[in-house]
Amino acid sequence: MLKDENEKAMANEEKVNEKVEETTQSEIDVLKAEVENLRKEVEEYKDKLLRKVAEFENYKKRLEADFSNAVKYANEKLFLEILPIVDDLERSLASGKEKPDFDSFYQGVKMIYSKLMKVLESHGVKPFESVGKPFDFYYHEALLRIPRDDVPPDTVIDEVERGYMYYDKVLRHAKVIVSSPVEKQVTEDKKDDLKTNFSDDHRGEA
């Protein structure tokens, strides 16, 4: 009888152990699933954080660039108002160059002009060449088109008003005259030849 009771006790103990093992394994599986979910959430939050950091860096760079350009081009309006004075000085120099009686005055104006141009250049304002260059809407404003056969079409052949750059930006477009193709016309000699041939043909028919 004692033996039977021992066997029953051992059987019960085995059942309890099996249940404990089953429960423990189930809990482990649940914990593993929770850990995996938490890992995925951490990765998602990490990705979102990295995106926000990147967006902030881009915003910061744009802000710095805008501020830099605002400082860089702060005097644009002032220089644009000065350019007509430069134009007048250039016209005075062009006019006085041919008049030796006004040489001292001419030299004085030339000196003022040179100093002014150096000041402008030190602030990033420089004239750019246009004559002989292909016409470009970014740099030029066409005032007139003249037929020319000695240069390619759409070539700047004369400059009415100089253009200026302000660092890497066009401060003022150059006002220019541009070449256009010469229309092909029958010359007077060819016209005469055509008339002569026409007359000869008709005389032969007669």
Steps between C-alpha positions, in 0.01 A plus 500: 500500500784734582650410169183599314485832675863571407429419139196727502704781656771460239243500220342815635840665527578415139171650387570816698848523348359456149246776562772727637718432195209567265414823682863612506546432126180685420611800705840493329334503158282795607803686631692432181212640294481809721877549471476474119215753492696735724806461275292592194357804679849612600614469135199702384563776755870497411417540131256784573759671719766476229255646246417790730872565560563500123204735439625735769851501350359581155284778649802636684707500179222678307467758776876561502505528118208747501667709769833490314334614175308772682828637637687444173246686284392755761631795293351393168255792483771753589739375231220494244439869568874577468534342154336792312769725650762259365328522159522881506869488591569260215319728255698799627824307456404392148413861409802663667751255355477669161546854641863570598406848629324332790777254578540596867125479552492171313776353719316614814177332392698189402655483846158534669362230271789263577458546876126444480545183295752365752254562784223323310728210410605460865131444578450243225363731228670446163408574137488207257592492133218467246621606153591197290323262738190294411180669616386359836172595669666448838750782434361711217201711405469541121402851387543447127579229243707588193563268201871411481678242286847539659401347836278207600133581566408598858845646570531818708646758260470814712439597862276795586525454877745276686385209707626433855532198726457514877714206607335208315173684433404731211460847650407668171445349157705640215292688243631380165454493124490151351575364153233329292533291182522688170206414279605342172397720210554474128771748400450750221745306279298183540183691425656632178611149404150369555353779287752436219438126498125555501526739203728265303264207557203695377687633194588145407136401521403792281 
